[in-house]
Amino acid sequence: MGTAARLHKKIKRMKSVKTFAAILLMTGFLSTSAFAQTDKKDAPKEHKCTKACSKDKHAYAHGEKGHTCGDACKKMEKKGNM
């Protein structure tokens, strides 16, 4: 086997290794991004009463269980303030 043939074989093997590595990285990225929304950070937190709460009514903060986003909340979320 000549030098050129060995070099060609080595280059071909390196390309296949790079392709395989790229496929592994992409599938790993896709599988982790699919589960990113189920992270506990995104789950609603338990409500903790503040001075704004009374016996009859609670004031739920954004991200707490029981909170429903209104127009003002959605606007702030779009701006990236939350």
N, C-alpha and C positions, 0 to 999 in steps of 0.2 A: 504494500500500500504506500503510495507516494505521500509526500508532505502536503500537497494541495488537497488530496482526498481526506487526510486526517483532519486538516483544518476545517474543511467543509463539514465533516461529520461533527466536529466539536461545536461549530457555530450553530448547526441545526439543533444539537442537544441543548445548547444554552437558550435558544429561542423557545423551545418547548418547556424548559424549566421556568422561564419568565412568564410564559402564557399560563402555565399551571398556577404559579404564584399569584398572578393577577386574578385568575378565576377564584382562587381561595379567598383573597382579600375582598373581592366584590361580593361573594356569597356571604361572607362573615359580616360585612357591612350591612347588607340587606336584611339578614336575619336579626341583627341587633336593633336596627332601626324599626323593624316591624313591632318589636316589643317595647319600644321606648315609651309609648303612651301608657303602658300598664305599670310604670314605675311608681313606687309608693310616694315619691315627691309630688306627683300629679294628683294623687288621691285626695279627696276633701278631708280636711282636718276636723277634729271634734270642736264644737263651739265652746268658747270660753267667754263667760259674761264679762262685760265691761261697764263703765259708768253709763253708757248709752242704753243699757238694758234695764227693763223694769220687771215687776212681778208678772205683768200681763203680756209683755211684748219683748222680744229679743231683737237686738241689732246684729245681724250676721255679717261678718266681714267677708270679703272676697276670698274664696278658697276654703271657707268653712262649710260644714254640712248644714243645709237649710238655706244657704245663700242662693238667690236667683239674680242673675246679672240683668241690670236695667240698661237703658240707653247710655247713661253716663259711665257706667262700668265698662260697657263694650267699647266706648270711645277711648277710655284710658288704656284698655287692653291693646287696641290697635296702635296707639302711640308708643307702646312698650313700657308703660309706667307700672305694670303689674308683673 
